[in-house]
Amino acid sequence: MAQNKGDKKIATKALIASLIGSSIEWYDYFLYGTIAALIFSKLYFPSGDPVVGLMLAYTSFALPFFIRPLGGVIFSHIGDKIGRKKTLVMTLSLMGGATVLIGLLPTYEAIGIWAPILLIALRLIQGLGIGGEWGGALLLATEYAPPKNRGFFGSIPQMGVTIGLLLGTLSISFMTLLPNAQFEAWGWRVPFILSALLVFIGLWIRGGIDETPAFKEAKESGNISKVPLIDTFKYHWKEVLIAVGAKVVETAPFYIFGTFIISYATGTLGFERSSTLNAVTIATLVTTIMIPFMGKLSDKVGRKPLYIGGTVAMILFAFPYFYLLSLDSVLWLTVATIIGLGIIWAPITAVLGTMFSEIFSTSVRYTGVTVGYQLGAAIAGGTAPLIATALLSAYNNSFVPVALYIIAAAIISLIAVSFTRETRPIDTDGKPQSKAM
């Protein structure tokens, strides 16, 4: 069905609200990952062994990934019961408050053991917030999307992931221009505290949109699940498993290319911190530009071909990636990061959300996409830097086990996606044309 100008304007407004809110949430979330590698191991997890301190910091980074499914269950239940909009306001407020408090938190030297305890508590609160954010932002976009542009609309919230990482990396890069003593004393705190302003902007934008048409239609027809989580696992357990498996290759390499690389390049390979951050920043900018193009392409060729193509490329690039890093050149460090994070990862993440949203019914869609996504993130995302660091330590800084880890993640996802249906271009009635594989 053709959309009138009013519908298109509302859909565009919802798309912008989805993107901006998602970007702010992920900015808050990724600040921690970058600072964990640079600061937290020193100020909140002091240890005589630098590797132990770093692994403790990465453990605190990984913990929220295991509480994200809980946040997803809580907020997706609310989202499937009372609506997507109200839930997104809650998650953004929760995330923003925790982020600002991290920026104000005293160090271990000032308050002792309470410093890491409170830091972990605030990080867990962040996990609750982001656990409910992604599914809501995705559905805000796809449930407002014109039928023939669902892939494009579904890719836009995924840009929030890279924009958030980009903003976080840029803010830290800017603050690292300070003398090292000042950066460690107070400079790292500024991006966390400034999050309060971004959250205010995000809440103002999200407050100006209405509930999604799909949810309003479901509510009017009485197609609202009493207990979405139970219905999801009762009627959509297969889809949940597919989503969990498909998420693995999207999340594990991302945290290798975007987070682990910071400590690996600076600590093991001897690169300057600014060079490493710049490489991640450039690669993130490239993938941010590519994601909407990949989403648009999926509306023409389908989600599955793009996803499989990106996953196979990830397998082929695992060893060349680390080889390029080993050349001890800032140029090849940047090229390797651009190829991995900027190009290969883009088609995988661009279609992931739309692919998930198309396999769950409206009544449990928020719960289904969120639980699958967050379980996959818990299993393969937050643990990636920790596992990679442990593998380096266990195998005398050899990158071979880490490359094999990336390949294993990709193979798991290829197996999972083999059980999905091929999504073909949208027909004139706006219904996906599919066939069983």
Buried (B, 14 or more C-beta within 10 A) or exposed (E): EEBEEEBEEBBEBBBBBBBBBBBBBBBBBBBBBBBBBBBBBBBBBBBEEEBBBBBBBBBBBBBBBBBBBBBBBBBBBBBBBBBBBBBBBBBBBBBBBBBBBBBEBBBBEEEEEEBBEBBBEBBBBBBBBBBBBBBBBBBBBBBBBBBBBBBBBBBBBBBBBBBBBBBBBBBBBEBBEBEEEEBBEEBBBBBBBBBEEBBEEBBEBBEEBEBBBBBEEBBEEEEBBEEBBEBBBEBBEEBBBBBBBBBBBBBBBBBBBBBBBBBBBBBBBEBEBEBBBBBBBBBBBBBBEBBBBBBBBBBEBBBBBBBBBBBEBBBEBBBEBBEBBEEEBBEBBBBBBBBBBBBBBBBBBBBBBBBBBBBBBBBBBBBBBBBBBBBBBBBBBBBBBBBBBBBBBEEEEEBEBBBEBBBBBBBBBBEBBEBBBBBBEBEEEEEBEBEEE
